[in-house]
């Protein structure tokens, strides 16, 4: 089976990240529990990542010391960047473009969120946004639309395209917001896809330099 430059893996499925229990405050925070904990306070920017179904083998886990959500995410992101097997459909220009268009449509036409940064990598997507509707609704819209368009282009029908789970992190400060924006736009450079962030066509670094982003707004106040 061809995976658009990725080799098939023997085992597929989502990654199960384990977290040590600790005390947290949940005031004005929405909590979702599937495989990852999701804390989503109202009116705060979100850093969201999701990946192609099967892009991480189900028997891969973070190292034993990665007990925090932040450390687990760094492990997951590095594993996706360095993956040598599994689907890499988003290397194909028409599929990456379908994801970019779904983000722009949801931000500009539907006004589901303000879009601040994004990068469509070969097997995963990073987005920094300010939700204007329930985050679950906007993620369902973007992932659902892009999956349908991608499956049409791939000649598939009814097959899962994205892993159901997603990682999200609410942004605590303006400093963190800028750090995450840089992290997203530099991801193609870290992964060895380009030497300059602005040269990667499927990210806000490129779009901001050339055409702007529909639905983009000034940096939120914290």
VOFIDO-690451 format. One line per 2 residues: their letters; for each residue x, y, z of N, C-alpha, C, CB. Coordinates in nm, 2 decimals. Glycine has a CB too. Layout:
REM VOFIDO-690451
a) X Y Z X Y Z X Y Z X Y Z  ...
REM end
This chain:
REM VOFIDO-690451
xx) 0.08 -0.12 0.00 0.00 0.00 0.00 0.09 0.12 0.00 -0.09 0.00 0.12  0.05 0.22 -0.09 0.13 0.34 -0.09 0.08 0.45 0.01 0.13 0.41 -0.24
xx) 0.18 0.51 0.08 0.14 0.61 0.18 0.19 0.74 0.14 0.19 0.56 0.32  0.21 0.78 0.02 0.26 0.91 -0.03 0.39 0.94 0.04 0.15 1.02 0.01
xx) 0.49 0.86 0.02 0.63 0.87 0.07 0.65 0.81 0.21 0.67 1.01 0.07  0.54 0.77 0.27 0.55 0.70 0.40 0.54 0.55 0.38 0.45 0.75 0.50
xx) 0.62 0.47 0.45 0.61 0.32 0.44 0.50 0.27 0.53 0.75 0.26 0.48  0.44 0.16 0.50 0.33 0.10 0.58 0.39 0.05 0.71 0.26 -0.01 0.51
xx) 0.32 0.07 0.82 0.36 0.02 0.95 0.28 -0.11 0.98 0.33 0.13 1.07  0.34 -0.19 1.06 0.27 -0.32 1.10 0.15 -0.29 1.18 0.37 -0.41 1.17
xx) 0.16 -0.20 1.27 0.04 -0.17 1.36 0.00 -0.02 1.35 0.08 -0.20 1.51  -0.13 0.00 1.36 -0.18 0.14 1.35 -0.27 0.17 1.46 -0.25 0.16 1.21
xx) -0.30 0.29 1.47 -0.40 0.34 1.58 -0.35 0.46 1.65 -0.42 0.23 1.68  -0.42 0.50 1.74 -0.39 0.63 1.81 -0.29 0.60 1.92 -0.51 0.69 1.87
xx) -0.23 0.71 1.97 -0.13 0.70 2.08 -0.20 0.72 2.21 -0.01 0.80 2.06  -0.18 0.64 2.31 -0.23 0.66 2.44 -0.13 0.72 2.53 -0.28 0.52 2.50
xx) -0.15 0.84 2.57 -0.06 0.91 2.66 -0.11 0.90 2.80 -0.05 1.06 2.61  -0.02 0.86 2.89 -0.05 0.84 3.03 0.00 0.96 3.11 0.01 0.71 3.08
xx) -0.08 1.00 3.21 -0.05 1.11 3.29 -0.06 1.08 3.44 -0.14 1.23 3.26  0.04 1.13 3.51 0.03 1.11 3.66 -0.08 1.20 3.72 0.17 1.14 3.73
xx) -0.16 1.15 3.80 -0.27 1.23 3.86 -0.21 1.34 3.95 -0.36 1.14 3.94  -0.27 1.46 3.94 -0.23 1.57 4.03 -0.35 1.66 4.04 -0.11 1.64 3.98
xx) -0.35 1.75 4.14 -0.46 1.84 4.16 -0.46 1.95 4.06 -0.45 1.90 4.31  -0.58 1.99 4.01 -0.60 2.09 3.92 -0.72 2.17 3.95 -0.60 2.04 3.77
xx) -0.73 2.30 3.91 -0.85 2.38 3.93 -0.92 2.39 3.79 -0.81 2.52 3.98  -1.05 2.37 3.79 -1.12 2.37 3.67 -1.22 2.49 3.65 -1.20 2.24 3.66
xx) -1.20 2.59 3.72 -1.29 2.71 3.71 -1.29 2.76 3.57 -1.24 2.82 3.81  -1.41 2.78 3.51 -1.43 2.83 3.38 -1.36 2.75 3.27 -1.39 2.97 3.37
xx) -1.35 2.62 3.29 -1.27 2.53 3.20 -1.36 2.42 3.16 -1.14 2.48 3.26  -1.37 2.39 3.03 -1.44 2.27 2.99 -1.35 2.15 2.98 -1.51 2.30 2.85
xx) -1.39 2.04 3.03 -1.30 1.92 3.04 -1.36 1.81 2.96 -1.28 1.88 3.19  -1.27 1.75 2.87 -1.31 1.64 2.78 -1.22 1.53 2.81 -1.32 1.68 2.63
xx) -1.27 1.40 2.82 -1.18 1.29 2.85 -1.21 1.18 2.75 -1.19 1.24 2.99  -1.12 1.15 2.65 -1.13 1.03 2.57 -1.00 0.96 2.59 -1.15 1.07 2.42
xx) -0.89 0.99 2.52 -0.76 0.94 2.54 -0.67 1.04 2.60 -0.70 0.88 2.42  -0.70 1.17 2.58 -0.62 1.28 2.63 -0.71 1.37 2.71 -0.55 1.35 2.52
xx) -0.66 1.43 2.82 -0.74 1.53 2.89 -0.74 1.66 2.81 -0.68 1.56 3.03  -0.85 1.73 2.80 -0.87 1.85 2.73 -0.92 1.96 2.83 -0.96 1.83 2.61
xx) -0.84 2.06 2.85 -0.89 2.17 2.93 -0.91 2.29 2.84 -0.79 2.21 3.05  -1.03 2.34 2.83 -1.06 2.45 2.73 -1.13 2.56 2.80 -1.14 2.39 2.62
xx) -1.06 2.66 2.86 -1.13 2.77 2.92 -1.19 2.86 2.81 -1.03 2.85 3.01  -1.30 2.93 2.84 -1.37 3.01 2.75 -1.28 3.14 2.72 -1.50 3.05 2.80
xx) -1.28 3.19 2.59 -1.22 3.31 2.56 -1.07 3.31 2.55 -1.26 3.41 2.65  -1.01 3.19 2.55 -0.87 3.18 2.54 -0.82 3.12 2.41 -0.81 3.10 2.66
xx) -0.71 3.16 2.35 -0.66 3.10 2.23 -0.62 2.95 2.26 -0.53 3.17 2.18  -0.63 2.87 2.16 -0.60 2.73 2.17 -0.49 2.69 2.07 -0.73 2.64 2.14
xx) -0.40 2.61 2.11 -0.30 2.54 2.03 -0.35 2.40 2.01 -0.16 2.55 2.09  -0.39 2.36 1.88 -0.45 2.23 1.85 -0.36 2.16 1.75 -0.59 2.25 1.80
xx) -0.35 2.03 1.78 -0.27 1.94 1.69 -0.35 1.81 1.67 -0.13 1.90 1.75  -0.36 1.77 1.54 -0.42 1.64 1.51 -0.34 1.57 1.40 -0.57 1.65 1.47
xx) -0.35 1.44 1.39 -0.27 1.37 1.29 -0.35 1.26 1.22 -0.15 1.30 1.37  -0.29 1.21 1.11 -0.35 1.11 1.02 -0.37 0.98 1.10 -0.27 1.09 0.90
xx) -0.48 0.92 1.07 -0.50 0.79 1.13 -0.39 0.69 1.09 -0.64 0.73 1.10  -0.33 0.62 1.19 -0.22 0.53 1.16 -0.09 0.59 1.14 -0.26 0.46 1.03
xx) -0.07 0.72 1.17 0.06 0.78 1.16 0.15 0.75 1.28 0.05 0.92 1.14  0.09 0.70 1.39 0.17 0.65 1.50 0.13 0.51 1.53 0.16 0.74 1.62
xx) 0.22 0.41 1.54 0.18 0.28 1.58 0.12 0.28 1.72 0.30 0.18 1.58  0.02 0.19 1.74 -0.05 0.19 1.87 0.03 0.14 1.98 -0.18 0.10 1.86
xx) 0.14 0.07 1.95 0.23 0.02 2.06 0.34 0.12 2.09 0.29 -0.11 2.02  0.33 0.24 2.04 0.43 0.35 2.07 0.38 0.43 2.19 0.47 0.43 1.95
xx) 0.46 0.46 2.29 0.42 0.54 2.40 0.53 0.64 2.43 0.39 0.45 2.52  0.50 0.75 2.50 0.60 0.84 2.55 0.69 0.77 2.65 0.54 0.96 2.61
xx) 0.82 0.81 2.67 0.90 0.76 2.77 0.84 0.77 2.91 1.04 0.82 2.76  0.89 0.68 3.00 0.83 0.68 3.13 0.83 0.81 3.20 0.90 0.57 3.21
xx) 0.93 0.90 3.18 0.94 1.02 3.25 0.84 1.13 3.20 1.07 1.07 3.24  0.78 1.11 3.08 0.69 1.21 3.02 0.56 1.20 3.08 0.69 1.19 2.87
xx) 0.54 1.25 3.20 0.41 1.24 3.27 0.33 1.37 3.25 0.44 1.22 3.42  0.38 1.48 3.21 0.30 1.60 3.19 0.25 1.60 3.05 0.39 1.72 3.23
xx) 0.14 1.68 3.03 0.09 1.69 2.90 0.18 1.75 2.80 -0.04 1.77 2.90  0.26 1.85 2.85 0.35 1.92 2.77 0.46 1.83 2.72 0.41 2.04 2.84
xx) 0.52 1.75 2.81 0.63 1.66 2.77 0.58 1.55 2.67 0.69 1.60 2.89  0.45 1.50 2.70 0.40 1.40 2.61 0.37 1.46 2.47 0.27 1.35 2.67
xx) 0.33 1.58 2.47 0.31 1.64 2.33 0.44 1.66 2.26 0.24 1.78 2.35  0.55 1.70 2.32 0.68 1.72 2.26 0.72 1.58 2.20 0.78 1.77 2.35
xx) 0.70 1.48 2.28 0.74 1.34 2.24 0.66 1.30 2.11 0.72 1.24 2.35  0.53 1.32 2.12 0.44 1.29 2.01 0.48 1.37 1.88 0.29 1.32 2.05
xx) 0.50 1.50 1.90 0.53 1.58 1.78 0.66 1.54 1.72 0.54 1.73 1.82  0.76 1.51 1.80 0.89 1.46 1.74 0.87 1.33 1.67 0.99 1.45 1.86
xx) 0.79 1.24 1.73 0.77 1.11 1.67 0.70 1.12 1.53 0.69 1.02 1.76  0.61 1.22 1.52 0.54 1.24 1.39 0.64 1.30 1.29 0.42 1.33 1.41
xx) 0.72 1.39 1.33 0.82 1.45 1.24 0.92 1.35 1.19 0.89 1.57 1.31  0.96 1.26 1.27 1.06 1.16 1.24 1.01 1.03 1.19 1.15 1.14 1.36
xx) 0.87 1.02 1.17 0.81 0.90 1.13 0.86 0.85 0.99 0.66 0.91 1.12  0.90 0.72 0.98 0.95 0.67 0.86 0.85 0.56 0.80 1.08 0.60 0.87
xx) 0.74 0.55 0.87 0.63 0.46 0.82 0.50 0.52 0.85 0.65 0.32 0.89  0.39 0.46 0.80 0.26 0.51 0.82 0.23 0.62 0.71 0.25 0.58 0.95
xx) 0.10 0.66 0.70 0.05 0.75 0.60 0.12 0.89 0.61 -0.10 0.76 0.61  0.15 0.94 0.49 0.20 1.08 0.48 0.13 1.15 0.37 0.36 1.08 0.46
xx) 0.00 1.13 0.37 -0.09 1.18 0.26 -0.06 1.33 0.23 -0.23 1.15 0.29  -0.04 1.40 0.34 -0.03 1.55 0.32 0.09 1.60 0.25 -0.04 1.61 0.46
xx) 0.18 1.51 0.21 0.29 1.55 0.12 0.24 1.58 -0.02 0.39 1.43 0.11  0.12 1.53 -0.05 0.06 1.56 -0.18 0.00 1.70 -0.17 -0.05 1.45 -0.21
xx) 0.03 1.78 -0.27 -0.01 1.92 -0.27 -0.16 1.94 -0.26 0.04 1.99 -0.39  -0.23 1.86 -0.34 -0.38 1.88 -0.34 -0.44 1.84 -0.21 -0.44 1.80 -0.45
xx) -0.38 1.75 -0.13 -0.44 1.71 0.00 -0.41 1.82 0.10 -0.39 1.58 0.04  -0.28 1.87 0.10 -0.24 1.97 0.19 -0.33 2.10 0.17 -0.09 2.01 0.18
xx) -0.35 2.13 0.04 -0.43 2.24 0.00 -0.57 2.23 0.05 -0.43 2.27 -0.15  -0.63 2.11 0.05 -0.76 2.09 0.10 -0.77 2.12 0.25 -0.81 1.94 0.07
xx) -0.67 2.08 0.33 -0.67 2.12 0.47 -0.66 2.27 0.49 -0.55 2.04 0.54  -0.57 2.33 0.41 -0.56 2.48 0.43 -0.69 2.55 0.39 -0.45 2.53 0.33
xx) -0.76 2.50 0.29 -0.88 2.56 0.25 -0.99 2.54 0.35 -0.93 2.51 0.11  -0.99 2.43 0.42 -1.09 2.40 0.52 -1.07 2.49 0.64 -1.09 2.25 0.57
xx) -0.94 2.52 0.67 -0.91 2.61 0.78 -0.96 2.75 0.75 -0.76 2.61 0.82  -0.93 2.80 0.63 -0.96 2.93 0.59 -1.12 2.95 0.57 -0.90 2.96 0.45
xx) -1.18 2.85 0.52 -1.33 2.86 0.51 -1.40 2.86 0.65 -1.38 2.74 0.43  -1.35 2.78 0.74 -1.41 2.78 0.88 -1.38 2.91 0.95 -1.35 2.66 0.96
xx) -1.27 2.97 0.92 -1.23 3.10 0.99 -1.30 3.21 0.92 -1.08 3.12 0.99  -1.29 3.22 0.78 -1.34 3.33 0.71 -1.49 3.33 0.68 -1.27 3.34 0.58
xx) -1.55 3.22 0.63 -1.69 3.22 0.59 -1.78 3.18 0.71 -1.71 3.12 0.48  -1.74 3.08 0.78 -1.82 3.03 0.89 -1.80 3.11 1.02 -1.79 2.89 0.92
xx) -1.68 3.18 1.03 -1.65 3.25 1.15 -1.65 3.17 1.28 -1.74 3.37 1.17  -1.60 3.05 1.27 -1.59 2.96 1.38 -1.47 2.99 1.47 -1.58 2.81 1.33
xx) -1.37 3.06 1.42 -1.25 3.09 1.50 -1.17 3.20 1.42 -1.17 2.97 1.53  -1.09 3.27 1.50 -0.99 3.36 1.45 -0.86 3.27 1.43 -0.96 3.48 1.54
xx) -0.81 3.27 1.31 -0.69 3.19 1.27 -0.56 3.27 1.29 -0.71 3.13 1.13  -0.47 3.23 1.37 -0.35 3.30 1.39 -0.22 3.23 1.34 -0.33 3.32 1.54
xx) -0.22 3.10 1.33 -0.10 3.03 1.28 -0.14 2.89 1.25 0.02 3.04 1.37  -0.08 2.83 1.14 -0.10 2.69 1.11 0.02 2.64 1.03 -0.23 2.67 1.03
xx) 0.03 2.50 1.04 0.13 2.43 0.96 0.07 2.30 0.93 0.27 2.42 1.03  0.06 2.26 0.80 0.01 2.13 0.75 0.13 2.05 0.72 -0.09 2.14 0.63
xx) 0.17 1.96 0.81 0.28 1.87 0.79 0.24 1.75 0.72 0.34 1.84 0.93  0.34 1.66 0.67 0.30 1.54 0.60 0.20 1.45 0.67 0.42 1.47 0.57
xx) 0.21 1.44 0.80 0.12 1.35 0.87 0.04 1.41 0.99 0.19 1.23 0.92  0.05 1.54 1.00 -0.02 1.61 1.11 -0.04 1.75 1.08 0.05 1.59 1.25
xx) -0.12 1.82 1.17 -0.16 1.96 1.15 -0.14 2.03 1.28 -0.30 1.98 1.09  -0.08 2.15 1.28 -0.08 2.24 1.40 -0.16 2.36 1.37 0.07 2.28 1.44
xx) -0.24 2.41 1.46 -0.32 2.53 1.44 -0.32 2.61 1.58 -0.46 2.50 1.40  -0.30 2.74 1.56 -0.32 2.83 1.68 -0.44 2.92 1.64 -0.19 2.92 1.70
xx) -0.55 2.92 1.73 -0.67 2.98 1.69 -0.74 3.03 1.82 -0.76 2.89 1.62  -0.83 3.13 1.80 -0.92 3.18 1.91 -1.06 3.13 1.87 -0.91 3.33 1.92
xx) -1.11 3.04 1.95 -1.25 2.98 1.92 -1.36 3.09 1.93 -1.28 2.86 2.01  -1.45 3.09 1.84 -1.57 3.18 1.85 -1.69 3.09 1.86 -1.58 3.26 1.72
xx) -1.68 2.96 1.85 -1.78 2.86 1.88 -1.72 2.76 1.97 -1.85 2.80 1.75  -1.80 2.66 2.01 -1.75 2.55 2.09 -1.63 2.48 2.01 -1.86 2.45 2.12
xx) -1.52 2.46 2.08 -1.40 2.40 2.01 -1.44 2.26 1.95 -1.29 2.38 2.10  -1.52 2.18 2.01 -1.56 2.05 1.95 -1.63 2.07 1.82 -1.64 1.97 2.05
xx) -1.71 2.18 1.81 -1.78 2.20 1.68 -1.68 2.24 1.57 -1.89 2.31 1.70  -1.59 2.33 1.60 -1.50 2.38 1.50 -1.41 2.27 1.45 -1.42 2.50 1.55
xx) -1.36 2.18 1.55 -1.27 2.07 1.51 -1.35 1.97 1.43 -1.21 2.01 1.64  -1.47 1.94 1.46 -1.55 1.85 1.39 -1.57 1.90 1.24 -1.69 1.82 1.45
xx) -1.59 2.03 1.23 -1.61 2.09 1.10 -1.49 2.08 1.01 -1.66 2.23 1.11  -1.37 2.13 1.07 -1.25 2.13 0.99 -1.20 1.99 0.95 -1.14 2.20 1.06
xx) -1.20 1.90 1.05 -1.16 1.76 1.03 -1.25 1.69 0.94 -1.14 1.69 1.16  -1.38 1.71 0.96 -1.48 1.64 0.87 -1.47 1.68 0.73 -1.62 1.66 0.93
xx) -1.47 1.81 0.70 -1.47 1.86 0.57 -1.34 1.82 0.50 -1.48 2.02 0.57  -1.22 1.84 0.56 -1.10 1.80 0.50 -1.09 1.65 0.47 -0.98 1.85 0.58
xx) -1.14 1.57 0.57 -1.14 1.43 0.55 -1.22 1.39 0.42 -1.19 1.36 0.67  -1.33 1.44 0.41 -1.42 1.41 0.29 -1.35 1.45 0.16 -1.55 1.48 0.30
xx) -1.29 1.57 0.16 -1.22 1.62 0.04 -1.10 1.53 0.01 -1.18 1.76 0.05  -1.03 1.49 0.11 -0.91 1.41 0.09 -0.94 1.27 0.04 -0.83 1.40 0.22
xx) -1.05 1.21 0.10 -1.09 1.08 0.06 -1.14 1.08 -0.09 -1.19 1.02 0.15  -1.20 1.19 -0.13 -1.24 1.20 -0.27 -1.12 1.20 -0.36 -1.32 1.33 -0.29
xx) -1.02 1.27 -0.32 -0.90 1.28 -0.41 -0.82 1.15 -0.41 -0.81 1.39 -0.35  -0.83 1.08 -0.30 -0.76 0.95 -0.29 -0.84 0.83 -0.34 -0.73 0.92 -0.14
xx) -0.97 0.86 -0.38 -1.05 0.76 -0.44 -1.10 0.66 -0.33 -0.98 0.68 -0.54  -1.11 0.71 -0.21 -1.16 0.62 -0.10 -1.30 0.67 -0.06 -1.06 0.63 0.02
xx) -1.37 0.58 0.01 -1.50 0.62 0.06 -1.53 0.55 0.19 -1.61 0.57 -0.05  -1.56 0.64 0.29 -1.60 0.59 0.42 -1.49 0.55 0.51 -1.69 0.48 0.41
xx) -1.36 0.57 0.47 -1.25 0.53 0.55 -1.20 0.64 0.64 -1.14 0.48 0.46  -1.17 0.62 0.76 -1.12 0.72 0.85 -0.99 0.78 0.79 -1.09 0.67 0.99
xx) -0.98 0.92 0.79 -0.86 0.99 0.74 -0.78 1.04 0.86 -0.91 1.10 0.65  -0.84 1.10 0.96 -0.78 1.16 1.07 -0.79 1.06 1.19 -0.83 1.30 1.11
xx) -0.69 1.06 1.28 -0.71 1.00 1.41 -0.81 1.08 1.49 -0.57 1.00 1.49  -0.90 1.01 1.55 -1.01 1.07 1.62 -0.96 1.17 1.73 -1.11 0.97 1.68
xx) -0.86 1.13 1.80 -0.81 1.21 1.91 -0.74 1.33 1.86 -0.72 1.13 2.00  -0.73 1.44 1.94 -0.65 1.56 1.91 -0.59 1.61 2.04 -0.74 1.67 1.84
xx) -0.48 1.68 2.03 -0.42 1.74 2.14 -0.46 1.89 2.14 -0.26 1.72 2.14  -0.49 1.94 2.25 -0.52 2.09 2.26 -0.46 2.15 2.39 -0.67 2.12 2.25
xx) -0.42 2.27 2.38 -0.35 2.34 2.50 -0.40 2.48 2.49 -0.20 2.33 2.49  -0.46 2.53 2.60 -0.50 2.67 2.60 -0.39 2.76 2.64 -0.62 2.69 2.70
xx) -0.38 2.87 2.58 -0.26 2.96 2.59 -0.28 3.06 2.71 -0.25 3.05 2.46  -0.18 3.06 2.79 -0.19 3.13 2.92 -0.15 3.28 2.91 -0.10 3.06 3.02
xx) -0.07 3.32 2.81 -0.01 3.46 2.81 0.03 3.50 2.67 0.11 3.47 2.91  0.05 3.63 2.65 0.09 3.67 2.52 0.23 3.62 2.49 0.10 3.82 2.53
xx) 0.32 3.60 2.59 0.45 3.55 2.56 0.44 3.40 2.51 0.54 3.55 2.69  0.35 3.32 2.57 0.33 3.19 2.53 0.27 3.18 2.39 0.25 3.11 2.63
xx) 0.18 3.28 2.37 0.11 3.28 2.23 0.22 3.30 2.13 0.01 3.40 2.23  0.31 3.39 2.14 0.41 3.42 2.04 0.51 3.30 2.03 0.49 3.54 2.07
xx) 0.54 3.23 2.14 0.63 3.12 2.14 0.56 3.00 2.06 0.66 3.07 2.28  0.43 2.98 2.08 0.36 2.88 2.01 0.35 2.91 1.86 0.22 2.85 2.07
xx) 0.33 3.04 1.83 0.32 3.08 1.69 0.45 3.04 1.62 0.29 3.23 1.68  0.56 3.08 1.68 0.69 3.05 1.62 0.72 2.90 1.61 0.81 3.11 1.71
xx) 0.67 2.82 1.72 0.69 2.68 1.72 0.62 2.62 1.60 0.63 2.62 1.85  0.49 2.66 1.57 0.42 2.61 1.46 0.48 2.64 1.33 0.27 2.67 1.46
xx) 0.52 2.77 1.31 0.57 2.81 1.18 0.71 2.76 1.15 0.57 2.96 1.17  0.79 2.72 1.26 0.92 2.67 1.24 0.92 2.51 1.23 1.01 2.71 1.35
xx) 0.80 2.45 1.25 0.80 2.31 1.25 0.85 2.25 1.11 0.66 2.26 1.27  0.81 2.30 1.00 0.87 2.25 0.87 1.02 2.26 0.86 0.81 2.32 0.75
xx) 1.08 2.36 0.93 1.23 2.37 0.93 1.29 2.27 1.02 1.27 2.52 0.98  1.23 2.25 1.14 1.28 2.15 1.23 1.27 2.01 1.17 1.21 2.15 1.36
xx) 1.17 1.98 1.09 1.15 1.85 1.03 1.23 1.83 0.90 1.00 1.83 0.99  1.31 1.94 0.86 1.40 1.92 0.75 1.33 1.94 0.61 1.47 1.80 0.75
xx) 1.20 1.99 0.61 1.13 2.01 0.48 1.17 2.13 0.40 0.98 2.01 0.51  1.21 2.23 0.47 1.26 2.36 0.41 1.37 2.42 0.50 1.14 2.46 0.39
xx) 1.44 2.52 0.45 1.54 2.58 0.53 1.49 2.71 0.59 1.67 2.61 0.44  1.38 2.77 0.53 1.32 2.89 0.59 1.17 2.87 0.60 1.35 3.01 0.49
xx) 1.12 2.91 0.71 0.98 2.89 0.74 0.89 2.95 0.63 0.94 2.95 0.87  0.92 3.06 0.57 0.84 3.13 0.47 0.84 3.05 0.34 0.88 3.27 0.45
xx) 0.93 2.96 0.32 0.93 2.88 0.20 0.84 2.76 0.20 1.07 2.83 0.17  0.78 2.73 0.31 0.69 2.62 0.32 0.55 2.66 0.28 0.69 2.55 0.46
xx) 0.49 2.61 0.17 0.37 2.66 0.12 0.24 2.64 0.20 0.35 2.61 -0.02  0.25 2.54 0.29 0.13 2.50 0.36 0.13 2.55 0.51 0.11 2.35 0.36
xx) 0.17 2.67 0.53 0.18 2.73 0.66 0.15 2.87 0.66 0.32 2.70 0.73  0.12 2.93 0.78 0.09 3.07 0.79 0.21 3.16 0.77 0.03 3.10 0.93
xx) 0.33 3.10 0.79 0.45 3.18 0.76 0.45 3.22 0.61 0.58 3.10 0.80  0.42 3.12 0.53 0.42 3.15 0.38 0.30 3.23 0.34 0.41 3.01 0.31
xx) 0.18 3.20 0.40 0.06 3.27 0.36 0.06 3.41 0.41 -0.06 3.20 0.43  0.12 3.44 0.53 0.13 3.57 0.58 0.22 3.66 0.50 0.17 3.57 0.73
xx) 0.32 3.60 0.44 0.42 3.68 0.37 0.37 3.71 0.23 0.55 3.60 0.35  0.27 3.63 0.18 0.23 3.64 0.04 0.08 3.68 0.02 0.26 3.51 -0.03
xx) -0.01 3.62 0.10 -0.15 3.64 0.07 -0.23 3.67 0.19 -0.20 3.52 0.00  -0.18 3.66 0.31 -0.26 3.69 0.43 -0.34 3.57 0.46 -0.35 3.81 0.41
xx) -0.42 3.57 0.57 -0.50 3.46 0.61 -0.64 3.51 0.64 -0.44 3.39 0.73  -0.74 3.44 0.57 -0.88 3.47 0.60 -0.91 3.44 0.75 -0.97 3.40 0.51
xx) -0.98 3.54 0.81 -1.01 3.51 0.95 -0.91 3.54 1.05 -1.05 3.37 0.97  -0.79 3.59 1.01 -0.68 3.62 1.10 -0.72 3.75 1.17 -0.55 3.63 1.03
xx) -0.68 3.76 1.30 -0.71 3.88 1.38 -0.58 3.92 1.46 -0.83 3.86 1.47  -0.57 4.04 1.51 -0.46 4.07 1.60 -0.44 3.98 1.71 -0.47 4.21 1.65
xx) -0.32 3.97 1.77 -0.29 3.89 1.88 -0.39 3.91 2.00 -0.15 3.91 1.93  -0.46 3.81 2.05 -0.55 3.83 2.16 -0.48 3.90 2.28 -0.61 3.70 2.21
xx) -0.56 3.97 2.36 -0.51 4.03 2.49 -0.52 3.92 2.60 -0.58 4.16 2.53  -0.42 3.92 2.69 -0.42 3.82 2.80 -0.42 3.90 2.93 -0.30 3.72 2.79
REM end
